[in-house]
């Protein structure tokens, strides 16, 4: 299948502050405004109090990590940081529901990862944006096998389906959600991970001694608080919120455009067709895994073309056109009629050749894109290796991007926090 245009970050991670004189190749930076001070382990849970100005920002007893975004990457990264630095106060701030996309993904089953790509170079080829960067140590640090082992070790039995997609054996995303939330809330360490919903981090600035001053608001009521954090992890997916915070920290942004969407097609050839498979014919056009993957690879070209394009479909990709002609000629001798009015025997060779060509080069006009409900992936973000402008095709690859990125961010922050109290 190919697409000709008429003329594509699942998550965002950043911690520390970017200095213009600092190399952009490292995975994590400490704040360039100073050094983090060792603080004795806290004996009390961190609580938030509303304050009226950044000068009176709420301080925690012990170092504080604030995670912006309660999705897969954010919660996974928070758990990882906490496991390495039990003394660390961890606050996850989510404006909506925690792990909401994990809950609805895979038709409510949660496509955790993909189990057919043990080679990281092959795995990286499933990412239209980011595949060059991901061929390095990213997945070697925490790949699909590590993700499956983590969930299995935490009580979630998994299965690998024929196409490589990995799901919980329960076929219910609640198994994944409950596992993550349980681990975040009940680690059995002196200070737990604090999960807060309905709040938004609207701005970030540099405080004294290398800390971050975060402005937190609630959209529904008059509420404002300022927090002082030692570490900041932005894991807000393709939302504008994360992009704005990254810009405030000195990053440039590749504007996000939709990825993983269906094609709107108005064609009488499709009106009488329907069915399931790699390509799904719907009442508005075409969908299914093959269409979603194509939309990911062509996300930016389609955006620039206003989602107007010509789509060429090969209905029988395993056969060349000469083989297709031969098969049709053989079938001509086996059936008595093509339809009520035409006998196979009377079908000309030219007509058979035309049918064969149509099956190999079936062309449709794309007139727009469909909305893939809330399982919407964005192509865009910060064009740096540590703040990934990455999006993958369907099949568990976007979640693996989240687990890997969250794990790496959480590991680096956890190790820094652990060293600070030594």
C-alpha positions as CSV (number, residue, x, y, z in Angstrom):
1,X,0.0,0.0,0.0
2,X,1.3,3.5,-0.8
3,X,0.1,7.0,-0.4
4,X,0.7,10.0,-2.7
5,X,0.1,13.4,-1.2
6,X,-1.8,16.0,-3.2
7,X,0.7,18.9,-3.0
8,X,4.0,12.7,12.5
9,X,5.5,12.8,21.1
10,X,3.6,10.1,22.6
11,X,5.3,11.4,25.6
12,X,7.6,14.1,26.6
13,X,10.3,13.8,29.3
14,X,12.5,16.5,30.8
15,X,14.2,16.8,34.1
16,X,16.7,19.4,35.2
17,X,17.0,22.7,33.4
18,X,18.7,23.3,30.1
19,X,21.7,25.6,29.9
20,X,22.6,27.1,26.5
21,X,26.2,26.1,27.1
22,X,25.4,22.5,28.0
23,X,25.6,19.6,25.5
24,X,22.3,18.3,24.3
25,X,23.5,14.7,23.9
26,X,23.2,13.6,27.5
27,X,20.2,11.9,28.8
28,X,19.7,14.0,31.9
29,X,20.9,17.3,33.3
30,X,21.0,18.8,36.8
31,X,19.9,22.3,37.1
32,X,22.5,24.8,35.9
33,X,21.5,27.3,38.6
34,X,23.3,25.3,41.3
35,X,23.8,21.9,42.9
36,X,21.3,19.8,44.7
37,X,22.0,19.7,48.4
38,X,22.0,16.4,50.3
39,X,18.9,16.3,52.6
40,X,18.3,13.7,55.4
41,X,15.5,11.2,54.6
42,X,12.0,12.4,55.4
43,X,9.9,10.7,58.0
44,X,6.7,12.3,56.9
45,X,4.6,12.1,53.8
46,X,4.7,15.1,51.5
47,X,1.6,17.2,51.5
48,X,0.7,20.2,49.4
49,X,-0.6,23.5,50.7
50,X,-1.9,26.3,48.6
51,X,0.2,29.4,48.6
52,X,-0.3,32.7,46.9
53,X,3.1,33.5,45.5
54,X,6.3,31.8,44.2
55,X,8.2,33.4,47.1
56,X,6.3,31.2,49.6
57,X,6.4,28.0,47.5
58,X,5.5,24.9,49.5
59,X,8.7,23.0,50.5
60,X,8.8,19.3,51.2
61,X,10.6,17.5,54.0
62,X,13.3,16.0,51.9
63,X,13.9,16.2,48.1
64,X,10.9,16.3,45.9
65,X,10.3,15.0,42.4
66,X,7.2,16.4,40.6
67,X,5.9,14.3,37.6
68,X,3.7,16.2,35.2
69,X,1.4,13.7,33.7
70,X,-0.2,10.6,35.2
71,X,0.0,8.4,32.1
72,X,2.0,5.3,31.4
73,X,5.4,7.1,31.3
74,X,4.8,9.3,34.2
75,X,3.5,6.7,36.7
76,X,6.2,4.1,35.5
77,X,8.9,6.7,35.9
78,X,7.7,7.7,39.4
79,X,7.7,4.1,40.5
80,X,11.2,3.6,39.2
81,X,12.6,6.7,40.9
82,X,10.9,5.8,44.1
83,X,12.3,2.2,44.0
84,X,15.9,3.6,43.8
85,X,15.5,6.5,46.3
86,X,12.9,5.4,48.9
87,X,13.4,8.7,50.8
88,X,12.4,10.7,47.7
89,X,9.1,12.5,47.9
90,X,7.3,11.9,44.6
91,X,4.2,13.9,43.4
92,X,2.4,12.9,40.2
93,X,0.1,15.7,38.9
94,X,-2.5,14.8,36.3
95,X,-5.2,17.1,35.0
96,X,-7.5,14.3,34.1
97,X,-7.8,10.7,35.2
98,X,-4.7,8.7,36.0
99,X,-3.7,6.2,33.3
100,X,-6.8,7.0,31.2
101,X,-5.2,6.0,27.9
102,X,-3.9,2.8,29.4
103,X,-7.5,2.1,30.4
104,X,-9.0,2.5,26.9
105,X,-6.1,1.2,24.8
106,X,-6.4,-1.9,22.7
107,X,-10.2,-1.9,22.9
108,X,-10.0,-2.0,26.7
109,X,-7.4,-4.8,26.7
110,X,-4.3,-2.6,26.8
111,X,-1.7,-3.6,24.2
112,X,1.3,-3.4,26.7
113,X,4.1,-3.9,24.2
114,X,5.2,-6.0,21.2
115,X,6.8,-9.4,21.7
116,X,8.1,-10.0,18.2
117,X,11.0,-7.5,18.2
118,X,13.9,-8.7,20.4
119,X,16.4,-6.9,18.1
120,X,16.4,-3.2,19.1
121,X,17.3,-2.1,15.5
122,X,14.3,-3.9,14.2
123,X,12.2,-2.5,17.0
124,X,13.3,1.0,16.2
125,X,12.0,0.7,12.6
126,X,8.5,0.8,14.0
127,X,8.8,4.5,14.9
128,X,8.2,7.0,12.1
129,X,9.7,9.7,14.2
130,X,12.6,8.7,16.4
131,X,13.7,5.5,14.8
132,X,17.3,6.7,14.2
133,X,17.7,7.8,17.9
134,X,16.1,4.7,19.2
135,X,18.6,2.4,17.6
136,X,21.1,3.2,20.3
137,X,20.9,2.4,24.0
138,X,17.3,3.5,24.6
139,X,15.7,0.1,24.2
140,X,18.8,-1.8,25.3
141,X,18.3,-0.1,28.7
142,X,14.7,-1.2,29.0
143,X,13.1,-3.0,26.1
144,X,10.0,-5.1,25.5
145,X,11.4,-8.1,27.4
146,X,12.1,-5.9,30.4
147,X,8.6,-4.5,30.3
148,X,7.0,-7.9,30.2
149,X,9.3,-9.2,33.0
150,X,8.3,-6.1,35.2
151,X,4.6,-6.7,34.9
152,X,5.0,-10.5,35.3
153,X,7.1,-10.0,38.4
154,X,4.3,-7.7,39.8
155,X,1.6,-10.3,39.3
156,X,0.2,-9.6,35.8
157,X,0.3,-12.6,33.6
158,X,0.8,-11.7,29.9
159,X,0.3,-13.4,26.5
160,X,1.8,-12.7,23.1
161,X,-0.7,-12.9,20.2
162,X,0.2,-14.1,16.7
163,X,0.9,-10.6,15.4
164,X,3.3,-9.9,18.3
165,X,0.9,-7.7,20.4
166,X,1.2,-8.4,24.1
167,X,-1.9,-8.3,26.4
168,X,-2.7,-9.3,29.9
169,X,-4.2,-12.8,30.0
170,X,-7.3,-11.3,31.6
171,X,-7.9,-9.3,28.3
172,X,-8.7,-6.4,30.6
173,X,-6.7,-3.2,30.9
174,X,-7.7,-2.9,34.5
175,X,-5.0,-5.5,35.3
176,X,-2.3,-3.1,34.1
177,X,-3.9,0.0,35.6
178,X,-4.5,-1.7,39.0
179,X,-0.9,-3.0,39.0
180,X,0.6,0.4,38.4
181,X,-1.5,2.2,40.9
182,X,-1.0,-0.4,43.5
183,X,2.7,-0.3,43.1
184,X,2.7,3.5,43.2
185,X,0.5,3.7,46.4
186,X,1.7,0.8,48.3
187,X,5.5,0.4,48.0
188,X,5.9,-0.1,51.7
189,X,8.5,2.6,52.0
190,X,8.6,5.5,54.5
191,X,7.2,8.0,52.1
192,X,4.7,7.0,49.4
193,X,4.1,8.3,45.9
194,X,1.5,11.0,46.0
195,X,-1.0,11.0,43.1
196,X,-3.1,14.1,42.5
197,X,-5.7,14.6,39.7
198,X,-7.7,17.6,38.5
199,X,-4.6,19.8,38.7
200,X,-2.4,21.4,36.0
201,X,1.1,22.6,36.2
202,X,0.8,25.8,34.1
203,X,4.3,27.2,34.4
204,X,7.8,26.4,35.6
205,X,10.7,28.7,36.5
206,X,14.1,28.5,38.1
207,X,14.3,28.9,41.8
208,X,17.3,29.3,44.1
209,X,19.9,26.5,44.6
210,X,19.0,24.7,41.4
211,X,15.3,24.0,42.2
212,X,12.2,24.5,40.2
213,X,9.2,26.7,41.1
214,X,6.0,25.2,39.7
215,X,2.7,27.0,39.4
216,X,-0.2,24.6,39.9
217,X,-3.8,25.4,39.1
218,X,-7.3,23.9,38.9
219,X,-9.3,24.9,35.9
220,X,-12.7,24.2,37.5
221,X,-12.3,26.3,40.7
222,X,-10.2,29.2,42.0
223,X,-7.1,27.4,43.1
224,X,-3.5,28.3,42.9
225,X,-0.4,26.9,44.6
226,X,3.4,27.1,44.1
227,X,5.6,24.1,44.6
228,X,9.4,24.0,45.0
229,X,10.8,20.8,43.4
230,X,14.3,19.4,43.2
231,X,13.5,17.3,40.1
232,X,11.0,17.7,37.3
233,X,9.8,15.0,34.9
234,X,7.4,16.1,32.2
235,X,5.5,13.1,30.9
236,X,2.4,14.7,29.5
237,X,2.3,13.1,26.1
238,X,1.4,15.2,23.1
239,X,-0.5,17.8,25.1
240,X,0.2,21.5,24.7
241,X,0.9,21.7,28.5
242,X,4.1,19.7,28.2
243,X,5.2,21.6,25.2
244,X,4.7,25.0,26.9
245,X,6.7,23.8,30.0
246,X,9.5,22.6,27.7
247,X,9.6,26.0,26.0
248,X,9.8,27.7,29.4
249,X,12.9,25.6,30.1
250,X,14.6,26.8,26.9
251,X,13.7,24.0,24.4
252,X,12.4,24.4,20.8
253,X,9.3,22.5,19.7
254,X,8.4,20.6,16.6
255,X,4.7,21.4,16.4
256,X,2.5,18.3,17.0
257,X,0.3,16.9,14.2
258,X,-2.1,13.9,14.4
259,X,-0.8,10.4,13.9
260,X,-2.7,7.1,13.9
261,X,-6.0,8.0,12.2
262,X,-8.4,6.6,9.8
263,X,-9.1,7.8,6.2
264,X,-12.3,9.4,5.0
265,X,-13.1,8.1,1.5
266,X,-16.3,8.7,-0.5
267,X,-16.3,6.0,-3.2
268,X,-19.1,3.8,-4.5
269,X,-16.7,0.9,-4.7
270,X,-16.7,0.8,-0.8
271,X,-20.4,1.4,-0.2
272,X,-21.3,-2.3,-0.4
273,X,-18.3,-3.6,1.3
274,X,-17.5,-4.2,5.0
275,X,-15.4,-6.6,7.0
276,X,-12.5,-7.1,9.4
277,X,-8.9,-7.6,8.7
278,X,-5.7,-5.6,8.3
279,X,-7.7,-3.1,6.3
280,X,-11.2,-2.5,7.6
281,X,-13.9,-1.0,5.3
282,X,-16.2,1.3,7.3
283,X,-19.1,3.5,6.4
284,X,-16.8,6.5,6.3
285,X,-13.9,5.0,4.5
286,X,-10.9,2.8,5.5
287,X,-9.5,1.8,8.9
288,X,-7.7,-1.1,10.5
289,X,-4.1,-1.6,11.5
290,X,-2.6,-1.2,8.0
291,X,-4.3,2.2,7.5
292,X,-3.3,3.4,11.0
293,X,0.3,2.5,10.4
294,X,0.2,4.2,7.0
295,X,-1.2,7.4,8.6
296,X,1.7,7.4,11.1
297,X,4.3,7.2,8.5
298,X,2.6,9.9,6.4
299,X,1.4,12.1,9.3
300,X,3.3,15.3,8.4
301,X,2.8,14.9,4.6
302,X,-0.9,14.4,5.1
303,X,-1.1,17.3,7.5
304,X,0.5,19.7,5.0
305,X,-1.8,18.4,2.3
306,X,-4.9,19.1,4.3
307,X,-5.6,15.3,4.5
308,X,-6.3,15.2,0.8
309,X,-4.4,12.4,-1.1
310,X,-4.6,9.4,-3.4
311,X,-4.4,6.0,-1.8
312,X,-3.2,3.1,-3.8
313,X,-4.2,-0.3,-2.4
314,X,-2.7,-3.7,-3.4
315,X,-5.4,-6.2,-2.5
316,X,-3.1,-9.2,-3.2
317,X,0.4,-8.1,-2.2
318,X,1.8,-11.6,-2.1
319,X,1.2,-12.1,-5.9
320,X,2.6,-10.2,-8.8
321,X,0.3,-9.1,-11.6
322,X,1.3,-11.9,-14.0
323,X,0.5,-14.5,-11.3
324,X,-2.8,-12.7,-10.7
325,X,-3.7,-12.9,-14.4
326,X,-2.8,-16.6,-14.5
327,X,-5.1,-17.4,-11.5
328,X,-8.0,-15.4,-13.0
329,X,-7.6,-17.3,-16.3
330,X,-7.6,-20.7,-14.4
331,X,-10.7,-19.6,-12.5
332,X,-12.4,-18.8,-15.8
333,X,-12.6,-22.5,-16.6
334,X,-14.0,-23.5,-13.2
335,X,-17.1,-21.3,-12.8
336,X,-20.1,-21.2,-14.9
337,X,-21.0,-17.5,-14.4
338,X,-19.4,-14.2,-13.4
339,X,-22.8,-12.7,-12.6
340,X,-26.4,-13.2,-13.8
341,X,-25.6,-11.9,-17.2
342,X,-22.0,-12.7,-18.0
343,X,-20.4,-16.1,-18.3
344,X,-16.8,-16.6,-17.4
345,X,-16.2,-18.2,-20.8
346,X,-17.1,-15.0,-22.5
347,X,-14.9,-12.8,-20.4
348,X,-12.1,-11.4,-22.6
349,X,-8.4,-11.6,-21.8
350,X,-8.3,-7.8,-21.7
351,X,-11.0,-7.8,-19.1
352,X,-9.1,-10.3,-17.0
353,X,-6.0,-8.2,-17.3
354,X,-8.0,-5.1,-16.2
355,X,-9.3,-7.0,-13.1
356,X,-5.8,-8.1,-12.3
357,X,-4.5,-4.6,-12.6
358,X,-7.4,-3.2,-10.4
359,X,-6.6,-5.8,-7.7
360,X,-2.9,-4.7,-7.7
361,X,-3.6,-0.9,-8.1
362,X,-6.9,-0.1,-6.5
363,X,-6.9,3.7,-6.1
364,X,-9.1,5.8,-3.7
365,X,-9.3,9.5,-3.1
366,X,-8.8,10.4,0.6
367,X,-10.9,13.4,1.4
368,X,-10.1,13.8,5.1
369,X,-9.1,12.0,8.3
370,X,-11.2,10.3,10.9
371,X,-10.9,10.7,14.7
372,X,-9.5,7.6,16.3
373,X,-11.4,8.3,19.5
374,X,-9.2,9.0,22.4
375,X,-6.4,6.6,21.4
376,X,-4.9,9.5,19.6
377,X,-1.1,9.7,19.1
378,X,0.7,13.0,18.3
379,X,3.8,13.4,16.1
380,X,5.8,16.2,17.5
381,X,7.6,17.4,20.6
382,X,11.1,18.6,21.5
383,X,13.7,17.5,18.9
384,X,16.3,16.3,21.3
385,X,17.2,12.7,22.3
386,X,16.3,13.1,25.9
387,X,12.9,14.8,25.3
388,X,11.6,12.6,22.6
389,X,9.8,13.6,19.5
390,X,8.8,10.0,19.0
391,X,5.7,8.2,17.9
392,X,5.2,4.6,16.8
393,X,2.8,2.6,14.7
394,X,0.1,0.4,16.2
395,X,1.0,-2.9,17.9
396,X,2.2,-1.9,21.4
397,X,5.1,0.3,20.2
398,X,3.8,3.6,21.6
399,X,3.4,2.1,25.0
400,X,6.9,0.6,24.9
401,X,8.2,4.0,24.1
402,X,6.5,5.2,27.3
403,X,7.7,2.4,29.5
404,X,11.3,2.8,28.2
405,X,11.3,6.5,28.5
406,X,9.7,6.5,32.0
407,X,12.1,3.9,33.2
408,X,15.2,5.7,32.0
409,X,14.0,9.1,33.4
410,X,13.1,7.5,36.7
411,X,16.4,5.6,36.9
412,X,18.4,8.8,36.4
413,X,16.4,10.8,38.9
414,X,16.4,8.0,41.4
415,X,20.2,7.6,41.2
416,X,20.8,11.3,41.6
417,X,18.5,11.5,44.6
418,X,20.1,8.4,46.2
419,X,23.6,10.0,45.8
420,X,22.4,13.2,47.3
421,X,21.8,11.6,50.7
422,X,25.0,9.6,50.8
